[in-house]
Amino acid sequence: MKTFKVSIALAVLCASAVSLANAQDMPAEYQDVLKALGKQGDFKDKVLKINIPRSDLKVVVDGVATPTPFGFGGWLAMSKGDGGHDVMMGDLVLLEEEVNPVMSALLDNGLEVTALHNHFFFEDPRVFYMHVMGHGTAAELARKAKPAVDLIGHVQRKNPTSTATAKATIEPGKIDTARIASIVGKQGEQNGPVYKITVGRDDLQMKEMGAVINARMGLNTWAAFVGSDQSAAIAGDVAMLESEVTPVLKALRSHGLEVVAIHHHMIDSRPVVIFLHYWGKGPVDKLTEGFKAALDQLGKGHAGAGH
């Protein structure tokens, strides 16, 4: 009995040590950022990722009820740049009524708004995406971002009752994810009913004030899948050099995927990176092949540059 109790005690002690080690992996200043913003996040690849999901929204896209991880997870990210200061980038998911109040809160507190756009067509409620950028200490950036973050989900809606209904039944969690990974040649991650593959653009070697702009800072191409093998939906984003835009457009359209937005996320960046959002419904193999065709157009010997 004593041995059993000792074993349990050791197991608890080990678990506590692992938990403490994981907590210590995140710098104290970043732990303070999460506390200041009242949000959860994680620290990997030298980047603090702050999660600002819109789980309060029930979005129907072209008749399909879509879960939050499908494309409604807003975020801010921080990484160390020159002089010990941080570079912050982010993508906030906003309703129409929230756009201008949040924009004012960001600008009034010394942060930059670098892009505003849609990711979908035919969605209800209408959803927009605002990209933000800032430089300073982690504490300063948290203080500057907090007024805007606090507005999200708390601006009075003009039409709070949605009239949309989900016309298409999509059964979550029925997709052959191994098949998707095999076609794309990349492994993804499961988040609830959504399977998502993210591919960075490290080939561009982009920097901002000495900070490496990697996939966790938003420089990536991704595809999110939900549904079944026979009836699925895909949504995603493609990060492209200017010379890659037309080949990617042709690849997506030739596979029946709809292009819903073409825009930038960053200003004064080198090389210039254009982002393209797409959407589609159908058999998962066909959707995956369309994404793979677009992915194959990227990184064909183009040199990157940083500043």
KOLMARKOL-470204 format. One record per residue (C-alpha): residue number from 1; residue in three letters; x, y, z. Coordinates in Angstrom, 2 decimals. Layout:
N
node pos NUM code ala c1 X c2 Y c3 Z;
...
This chain:
307
node pos 1 code met c1 0.00 c2 0.00 c3 0.00;
node pos 2 code lys c1 2.86 c2 2.33 c3 0.87;
node pos 3 code thr c1 4.48 c2 1.64 c3 -2.49;
node pos 4 code phe c1 1.20 c2 2.45 c3 -4.26;
node pos 5 code lys c1 0.86 c2 5.76 c3 -2.36;
node pos 6 code val c1 4.48 c2 6.66 c3 -3.08;
node pos 7 code ser c1 3.92 c2 5.94 c3 -6.79;
node pos 8 code ile c1 0.88 c2 8.21 c3 -6.86;
node pos 9 code ala c1 2.80 c2 10.95 c3 -5.05;
node pos 10 code leu c1 5.67 c2 10.70 c3 -7.52;
node pos 11 code ala c1 3.25 c2 10.80 c3 -10.46;
node pos 12 code val c1 1.58 c2 13.93 c3 -9.09;
node pos 13 code leu c1 4.98 c2 15.51 c3 -8.45;
node pos 14 code cys c1 6.15 c2 14.73 c3 -11.98;
node pos 15 code ala c1 2.93 c2 16.09 c3 -13.49;
node pos 16 code ser c1 3.33 c2 19.28 c3 -11.45;
node pos 17 code ala c1 6.93 c2 19.61 c3 -12.58;
node pos 18 code val c1 5.94 c2 19.20 c3 -16.23;
node pos 19 code ser c1 3.16 c2 21.75 c3 -15.81;
node pos 20 code leu c1 5.57 c2 24.20 c3 -14.16;
node pos 21 code ala c1 8.16 c2 23.65 c3 -16.90;
node pos 22 code asn c1 5.55 c2 24.34 c3 -19.58;
node pos 23 code ala c1 4.48 c2 27.52 c3 -17.77;
node pos 24 code gln c1 8.09 c2 28.63 c3 -17.52;
node pos 25 code asp c1 8.59 c2 28.12 c3 -21.26;
node pos 26 code met c1 6.58 c2 31.31 c3 -21.82;
node pos 27 code pro c1 8.52 c2 34.46 c3 -20.85;
node pos 28 code ala c1 7.06 c2 36.27 c3 -17.85;
node pos 29 code glu c1 6.39 c2 39.41 c3 -19.91;
node pos 30 code tyr c1 4.20 c2 37.37 c3 -22.28;
node pos 31 code gln c1 2.34 c2 35.77 c3 -19.39;
node pos 32 code asp c1 1.63 c2 39.34 c3 -18.25;
node pos 33 code val c1 0.30 c2 40.19 c3 -21.73;
node pos 34 code leu c1 -2.22 c2 37.35 c3 -21.57;
node pos 35 code lys c1 -3.31 c2 38.45 c3 -18.09;
node pos 36 code ala c1 -3.64 c2 42.08 c3 -19.19;
node pos 37 code leu c1 -5.78 c2 41.15 c3 -22.20;
node pos 38 code gly c1 -7.72 c2 38.45 c3 -20.37;
node pos 39 code lys c1 -6.99 c2 35.96 c3 -23.15;
node pos 40 code gln c1 -5.37 c2 32.57 c3 -23.62;
node pos 41 code gly c1 -2.43 c2 31.85 c3 -25.90;
node pos 42 code asp c1 0.77 c2 29.91 c3 -26.37;
node pos 43 code phe c1 4.47 c2 30.52 c3 -27.00;
node pos 44 code lys c1 6.20 c2 28.61 c3 -29.80;
node pos 45 code asp c1 8.85 c2 29.43 c3 -32.40;
node pos 46 code lys c1 9.70 c2 32.59 c3 -30.41;
node pos 47 code val c1 6.19 c2 33.92 c3 -31.01;
node pos 48 code leu c1 3.44 c2 34.63 c3 -28.49;
node pos 49 code lys c1 0.09 c2 33.84 c3 -30.11;
node pos 50 code ile c1 -2.92 c2 35.42 c3 -28.37;
node pos 51 code asn c1 -6.24 c2 33.76 c3 -29.22;
node pos 52 code ile c1 -9.29 c2 35.98 c3 -29.82;
node pos 53 code pro c1 -11.84 c2 33.48 c3 -31.21;
node pos 54 code arg c1 -15.36 c2 34.58 c3 -32.15;
node pos 55 code ser c1 -17.09 c2 31.64 c3 -30.51;
node pos 56 code asp c1 -19.93 c2 34.06 c3 -29.71;
node pos 57 code leu c1 -20.90 c2 34.05 c3 -33.41;
node pos 58 code lys c1 -22.92 c2 31.43 c3 -35.25;
node pos 59 code val c1 -21.95 c2 32.04 c3 -38.87;
node pos 60 code val c1 -23.71 c2 30.46 c3 -41.85;
node pos 61 code val c1 -21.68 c2 30.65 c3 -45.07;
node pos 62 code asp c1 -23.56 c2 29.99 c3 -48.31;
node pos 63 code gly c1 -25.99 c2 27.76 c3 -46.46;
node pos 64 code val c1 -23.36 c2 25.92 c3 -44.42;
node pos 65 code ala c1 -23.22 c2 26.25 c3 -40.63;
node pos 66 code thr c1 -19.52 c2 26.81 c3 -39.90;
node pos 67 code pro c1 -17.71 c2 26.21 c3 -36.59;
node pos 68 code thr c1 -15.38 c2 28.84 c3 -35.09;
node pos 69 code pro c1 -12.07 c2 27.09 c3 -36.05;
node pos 70 code phe c1 -13.14 c2 27.10 c3 -39.72;
node pos 71 code gly c1 -12.04 c2 30.72 c3 -40.09;
node pos 72 code phe c1 -13.33 c2 32.84 c3 -37.21;
node pos 73 code gly c1 -10.44 c2 32.62 c3 -34.78;
node pos 74 code gly c1 -8.98 c2 36.12 c3 -34.41;
node pos 75 code trp c1 -5.49 c2 36.57 c3 -33.01;
node pos 76 code leu c1 -2.59 c2 38.83 c3 -32.08;
node pos 77 code ala c1 1.05 c2 37.72 c3 -32.21;
node pos 78 code met c1 4.21 c2 39.18 c3 -30.69;
node pos 79 code ser c1 7.86 c2 38.44 c3 -31.40;
node pos 80 code lys c1 11.13 c2 40.08 c3 -30.38;
node pos 81 code gly c1 12.70 c2 42.54 c3 -32.81;
node pos 82 code asp c1 15.64 c2 44.93 c3 -32.65;
node pos 83 code gly c1 16.52 c2 46.59 c3 -29.35;
node pos 84 code gly c1 14.49 c2 44.14 c3 -27.29;
node pos 85 code his c1 11.23 c2 45.61 c3 -28.52;
node pos 86 code asp c1 8.41 c2 43.47 c3 -29.87;
node pos 87 code val c1 6.73 c2 43.48 c3 -33.25;
node pos 88 code met c1 3.01 c2 42.78 c3 -33.03;
node pos 89 code met c1 0.79 c2 41.63 c3 -35.87;
node pos 90 code gly c1 -2.77 c2 40.40 c3 -35.76;
node pos 91 code asp c1 -6.02 c2 39.62 c3 -37.50;
node pos 92 code leu c1 -9.23 c2 40.59 c3 -35.68;
node pos 93 code val c1 -12.56 c2 39.02 c3 -36.63;
node pos 94 code leu c1 -15.29 c2 41.68 c3 -36.54;
node pos 95 code leu c1 -18.95 c2 42.23 c3 -37.26;
node pos 96 code glu c1 -19.85 c2 45.22 c3 -39.44;
node pos 97 code glu c1 -20.90 c2 47.28 c3 -36.41;
node pos 98 code glu c1 -17.56 c2 46.60 c3 -34.70;
node pos 99 code val c1 -15.27 c2 47.64 c3 -37.55;
node pos 100 code asn c1 -15.10 c2 51.40 c3 -37.02;
node pos 101 code pro c1 -15.20 c2 51.45 c3 -33.20;
node pos 102 code val c1 -12.36 c2 48.89 c3 -33.10;
node pos 103 code met c1 -10.42 c2 50.77 c3 -35.78;
node pos 104 code ser c1 -10.69 c2 54.01 c3 -33.80;
node pos 105 code ala c1 -9.58 c2 52.27 c3 -30.61;
node pos 106 code leu c1 -6.50 c2 50.88 c3 -32.38;
node pos 107 code leu c1 -5.54 c2 54.16 c3 -34.07;
node pos 108 code asp c1 -6.22 c2 56.30 c3 -30.98;
node pos 109 code asn c1 -3.83 c2 54.10 c3 -28.99;
node pos 110 code gly c1 -0.95 c2 54.27 c3 -31.46;
node pos 111 code leu c1 -1.42 c2 51.02 c3 -33.40;
node pos 112 code glu c1 -1.59 c2 50.70 c3 -37.17;
node pos 113 code val c1 -4.50 c2 49.26 c3 -39.16;
node pos 114 code thr c1 -2.90 c2 47.69 c3 -42.23;
node pos 115 code ala c1 -5.84 c2 45.95 c3 -43.95;
node pos 116 code leu c1 -9.60 c2 45.46 c3 -43.78;
node pos 117 code his c1 -11.36 c2 42.85 c3 -45.89;
node pos 118 code asn c1 -13.74 c2 39.91 c3 -46.13;
node pos 119 code his c1 -12.88 c2 36.20 c3 -46.20;
node pos 120 code phe c1 -16.25 c2 34.91 c3 -47.38;
node pos 121 code phe c1 -19.22 c2 35.62 c3 -49.65;
node pos 122 code phe c1 -22.87 c2 34.98 c3 -48.69;
node pos 123 code glu c1 -22.21 c2 34.74 c3 -44.94;
node pos 124 code asp c1 -24.66 c2 35.74 c3 -42.24;
node pos 125 code pro c1 -23.85 c2 37.70 c3 -40.17;
node pos 126 code arg c1 -21.39 c2 39.65 c3 -42.32;
node pos 127 code val c1 -17.85 c2 39.23 c3 -40.99;
node pos 128 code phe c1 -14.78 c2 41.36 c3 -41.68;
node pos 129 code tyr c1 -11.10 c2 40.91 c3 -40.87;
node pos 130 code met c1 -8.88 c2 43.75 c3 -39.65;
node pos 131 code his c1 -5.10 c2 43.45 c3 -39.64;
node pos 132 code val c1 -3.17 c2 45.35 c3 -37.01;
node pos 133 code met c1 0.50 c2 46.13 c3 -36.49;
node pos 134 code gly c1 2.56 c2 47.75 c3 -33.76;
node pos 135 code his c1 6.03 c2 48.10 c3 -32.25;
node pos 136 code gly c1 7.09 c2 48.53 c3 -28.62;
node pos 137 code thr c1 7.55 c2 46.59 c3 -25.43;
node pos 138 code ala c1 5.19 c2 43.69 c3 -24.81;
node pos 139 code ala c1 3.52 c2 45.60 c3 -21.96;
node pos 140 code glu c1 3.05 c2 48.71 c3 -24.11;
node pos 141 code leu c1 1.52 c2 46.71 c3 -26.95;
node pos 142 code ala c1 -0.88 c2 44.95 c3 -24.59;
node pos 143 code arg c1 -1.95 c2 48.31 c3 -23.15;
node pos 144 code lys c1 -2.48 c2 49.75 c3 -26.62;
node pos 145 code ala c1 -4.42 c2 46.73 c3 -27.88;
node pos 146 code lys c1 -6.68 c2 46.24 c3 -24.85;
node pos 147 code pro c1 -9.29 c2 48.96 c3 -25.63;
node pos 148 code ala c1 -9.89 c2 47.47 c3 -29.08;
node pos 149 code val c1 -9.89 c2 43.87 c3 -27.86;
node pos 150 code asp c1 -12.38 c2 44.75 c3 -25.13;
node pos 151 code leu c1 -14.82 c2 46.11 c3 -27.74;
node pos 152 code ile c1 -14.99 c2 42.83 c3 -29.66;
node pos 153 code gly c1 -18.32 c2 41.18 c3 -28.99;
node pos 154 code his c1 -19.59 c2 44.18 c3 -27.02;
node pos 155 code val c1 -20.72 c2 46.64 c3 -29.72;
node pos 156 code gln c1 -24.49 c2 46.81 c3 -30.08;
node pos 157 code arg c1 -25.65 c2 44.99 c3 -33.20;
node pos 158 code lys c1 -28.08 c2 46.66 c3 -35.59;
node pos 159 code asn c1 -29.61 c2 43.34 c3 -36.61;
node pos 160 code pro c1 -28.89 c2 40.81 c3 -33.86;
node pos 161 code thr c1 -31.29 c2 38.17 c3 -35.19;
node pos 162 code ser c1 -29.90 c2 36.19 c3 -38.10;
node pos 163 code thr c1 -32.32 c2 35.23 c3 -40.86;
node pos 164 code ala c1 -29.99 c2 32.66 c3 -42.38;
node pos 165 code thr c1 -30.54 c2 28.94 c3 -42.10;
node pos 166 code ala c1 -28.11 c2 26.14 c3 -42.81;
node pos 167 code lys c1 -29.46 c2 24.58 c3 -46.00;
node pos 168 code ala c1 -26.70 c2 22.01 c3 -46.36;
node pos 169 code thr c1 -26.14 c2 19.36 c3 -43.72;
node pos 170 code ile c1 -22.47 c2 18.87 c3 -42.97;
node pos 171 code glu c1 -21.54 c2 16.13 c3 -40.56;
node pos 172 code pro c1 -18.40 c2 17.17 c3 -38.68;
node pos 173 code gly c1 -15.58 c2 14.77 c3 -38.00;
node pos 174 code lys c1 -16.26 c2 12.37 c3 -40.88;
node pos 175 code ile c1 -13.37 c2 13.40 c3 -43.12;
node pos 176 code asp c1 -10.47 c2 11.10 c3 -44.03;
node pos 177 code thr c1 -7.76 c2 13.48 c3 -42.83;
node pos 178 code ala c1 -4.98 c2 11.02 c3 -43.71;
node pos 179 code arg c1 -6.17 c2 11.17 c3 -47.32;
node pos 180 code ile c1 -6.06 c2 15.00 c3 -47.28;
node pos 181 code ala c1 -2.53 c2 15.00 c3 -45.82;
node pos 182 code ser c1 -1.44 c2 12.47 c3 -48.45;
node pos 183 code ile c1 -2.72 c2 14.61 c3 -51.34;
node pos 184 code val c1 -1.26 c2 17.86 c3 -49.99;
node pos 185 code gly c1 1.98 c2 16.32 c3 -48.76;
node pos 186 code lys c1 1.65 c2 18.14 c3 -45.42;
node pos 187 code gln c1 0.22 c2 17.14 c3 -42.06;
node pos 188 code gly c1 -2.55 c2 19.20 c3 -40.48;
node pos 189 code glu c1 -4.13 c2 19.64 c3 -37.07;
node pos 190 code gln c1 -7.59 c2 18.74 c3 -35.82;
node pos 191 code asn c1 -9.45 c2 21.45 c3 -33.92;
node pos 192 code gly c1 -12.90 c2 20.21 c3 -32.98;
node pos 193 code pro c1 -14.70 c2 19.40 c3 -36.24;
node pos 194 code val c1 -12.16 c2 21.31 c3 -38.36;
node pos 195 code tyr c1 -9.02 c2 19.87 c3 -39.96;
node pos 196 code lys c1 -6.51 c2 22.58 c3 -40.91;
node pos 197 code ile c1 -3.24 c2 22.45 c3 -42.83;
node pos 198 code thr c1 -0.91 c2 25.45 c3 -42.49;
node pos 199 code val c1 2.17 c2 25.98 c3 -44.69;
node pos 200 code gly c1 4.65 c2 28.75 c3 -43.90;
node pos 201 code arg c1 6.53 c2 30.95 c3 -46.37;
node pos 202 code asp c1 9.98 c2 30.72 c3 -44.77;
node pos 203 code asp c1 11.41 c2 30.87 c3 -48.29;
node pos 204 code leu c1 10.63 c2 34.61 c3 -48.34;
node pos 205 code gln c1 12.95 c2 35.29 c3 -45.36;
node pos 206 code met c1 10.83 c2 38.23 c3 -44.28;
node pos 207 code lys c1 11.74 c2 40.39 c3 -41.30;
node pos 208 code glu c1 10.22 c2 43.42 c3 -39.61;
node pos 209 code met c1 12.56 c2 45.51 c3 -37.41;
node pos 210 code gly c1 14.74 c2 42.44 c3 -36.96;
node pos 211 code ala c1 11.87 c2 40.13 c3 -36.01;
node pos 212 code val c1 11.42 c2 37.07 c3 -38.20;
node pos 213 code ile c1 7.94 c2 37.07 c3 -39.76;
node pos 214 code asn c1 7.10 c2 33.38 c3 -39.79;
node pos 215 code ala c1 3.94 c2 31.29 c3 -40.12;
node pos 216 code arg c1 2.84 c2 32.04 c3 -36.54;
node pos 217 code met c1 3.11 c2 35.77 c3 -37.27;
node pos 218 code gly c1 0.65 c2 35.34 c3 -40.15;
node pos 219 code leu c1 2.92 c2 34.66 c3 -43.13;
node pos 220 code asn c1 1.32 c2 31.40 c3 -44.23;
node pos 221 code thr c1 -0.95 c2 29.55 c3 -46.61;
node pos 222 code trp c1 -3.70 c2 27.41 c3 -45.11;
node pos 223 code ala c1 -6.73 c2 25.28 c3 -45.81;
node pos 224 code ala c1 -9.49 c2 24.38 c3 -43.35;
node pos 225 code phe c1 -11.84 c2 21.44 c3 -43.99;
node pos 226 code val c1 -15.13 c2 20.51 c3 -42.38;
node pos 227 code gly c1 -17.77 c2 17.94 c3 -43.29;
node pos 228 code ser c1 -17.60 c2 14.46 c3 -44.77;
node pos 229 code asp c1 -15.66 c2 12.85 c3 -47.61;
node pos 230 code gln c1 -18.69 c2 13.19 c3 -49.90;
node pos 231 code ser c1 -19.89 c2 16.64 c3 -48.76;
node pos 232 code ala c1 -17.29 c2 19.02 c3 -47.37;
node pos 233 code ala c1 -16.42 c2 22.70 c3 -47.27;
node pos 234 code ile c1 -13.00 c2 24.31 c3 -47.57;
node pos 235 code ala c1 -11.84 c2 27.83 c3 -46.70;
node pos 236 code gly c1 -8.36 c2 29.22 c3 -46.74;
node pos 237 code asp c1 -5.74 c2 31.84 c3 -47.41;
node pos 238 code val c1 -2.78 c2 31.85 c3 -49.83;
node pos 239 code ala c1 0.32 c2 34.02 c3 -49.22;
node pos 240 code met c1 1.81 c2 34.94 c3 -52.60;
node pos 241 code leu c1 4.46 c2 37.04 c3 -54.25;
node pos 242 code glu c1 3.07 c2 39.36 c3 -56.90;
node pos 243 code ser c1 4.35 c2 37.04 c3 -59.64;
node pos 244 code glu c1 2.47 c2 34.10 c3 -58.09;
node pos 245 code val c1 -0.98 c2 35.72 c3 -58.00;
node pos 246 code thr c1 -2.18 c2 34.86 c3 -61.51;
node pos 247 code pro c1 -0.93 c2 31.23 c3 -61.47;
node pos 248 code val c1 -2.64 c2 30.68 c3 -58.11;
node pos 249 code leu c1 -5.88 c2 32.25 c3 -59.35;
node pos 250 code lys c1 -5.88 c2 29.99 c3 -62.40;
node pos 251 code ala c1 -5.19 c2 26.92 c3 -60.26;
node pos 252 code leu c1 -8.05 c2 27.65 c3 -57.86;
node pos 253 code arg c1 -10.60 c2 28.54 c3 -60.52;
node pos 254 code ser c1 -9.72 c2 25.55 c3 -62.71;
node pos 255 code his c1 -10.61 c2 23.32 c3 -59.75;
node pos 256 code gly c1 -13.91 c2 25.07 c3 -59.07;
node pos 257 code leu c1 -12.85 c2 26.94 c3 -55.93;
node pos 258 code glu c1 -14.26 c2 30.45 c3 -55.49;
node pos 259 code val c1 -11.94 c2 33.42 c3 -54.93;
node pos 260 code val c1 -13.51 c2 35.81 c3 -52.42;
node pos 261 code ala c1 -10.76 c2 38.36 c3 -51.68;
node pos 262 code ile c1 -7.31 c2 39.51 c3 -52.86;
node pos 263 code his c1 -5.43 c2 41.95 c3 -50.65;
node pos 264 code his c1 -2.35 c2 42.70 c3 -48.56;
node pos 265 code his c1 -1.97 c2 42.17 c3 -44.80;
node pos 266 code met c1 1.14 c2 44.31 c3 -44.25;
node pos 267 code ile c1 2.26 c2 47.72 c3 -45.45;
node pos 268 code asp c1 5.84 c2 48.78 c3 -46.25;
node pos 269 code ser c1 6.90 c2 45.13 c3 -46.35;
node pos 270 code arg c1 9.53 c2 43.62 c3 -48.64;
node pos 271 code pro c1 9.00 c2 41.52 c3 -50.60;
node pos 272 code val c1 5.41 c2 42.56 c3 -51.30;
node pos 273 code val c1 3.13 c2 39.72 c3 -50.22;
node pos 274 code ile c1 -0.43 c2 39.41 c3 -51.50;
node pos 275 code phe c1 -3.01 c2 37.27 c3 -49.69;
node pos 276 code leu c1 -5.91 c2 35.54 c3 -51.38;
node pos 277 code his c1 -8.93 c2 34.00 c3 -49.68;
node pos 278 code tyr c1 -10.93 c2 31.18 c3 -51.24;
node pos 279 code trp c1 -13.93 c2 29.00 c3 -50.46;
node pos 280 code gly c1 -15.59 c2 25.91 c3 -51.88;
node pos 281 code lys c1 -18.01 c2 23.03 c3 -51.33;
node pos 282 code gly c1 -17.98 c2 19.48 c3 -52.69;
node pos 283 code pro c1 -16.24 c2 16.11 c3 -52.32;
node pos 284 code val c1 -13.20 c2 16.47 c3 -50.09;
node pos 285 code asp c1 -10.80 c2 14.96 c3 -52.67;
node pos 286 code lys c1 -11.76 c2 17.59 c3 -55.25;
node pos 287 code leu c1 -11.38 c2 20.42 c3 -52.72;
node pos 288 code thr c1 -8.01 c2 19.12 c3 -51.58;
node pos 289 code glu c1 -6.72 c2 18.80 c3 -55.12;
node pos 290 code gly c1 -7.67 c2 22.44 c3 -55.75;
node pos 291 code phe c1 -5.71 c2 23.58 c3 -52.69;
node pos 292 code lys c1 -2.73 c2 21.42 c3 -53.67;
node pos 293 code ala c1 -2.75 c2 22.90 c3 -57.20;
node pos 294 code ala c1 -2.55 c2 26.42 c3 -55.72;
node pos 295 code leu c1 0.16 c2 25.39 c3 -53.26;
node pos 296 code asp c1 2.24 c2 24.02 c3 -56.11;
node pos 297 code gln c1 2.46 c2 27.52 c3 -57.64;
node pos 298 code leu c1 4.32 c2 28.93 c3 -54.64;
node pos 299 code gly c1 8.07 c2 29.27 c3 -54.02;
node pos 300 code lys c1 9.34 c2 28.46 c3 -57.48;
node pos 301 code gly c1 12.80 c2 29.98 c3 -57.05;
node pos 302 code his c1 11.74 c2 33.51 c3 -56.14;
node pos 303 code ala c1 14.22 c2 35.31 c3 -53.91;
node pos 304 code gly c1 12.98 c2 37.00 c3 -50.77;
node pos 305 code ala c1 14.19 c2 40.11 c3 -48.98;
node pos 306 code gly c1 13.78 c2 41.55 c3 -45.54;
node pos 307 code his c1 14.15 c2 44.93 c3 -43.85;
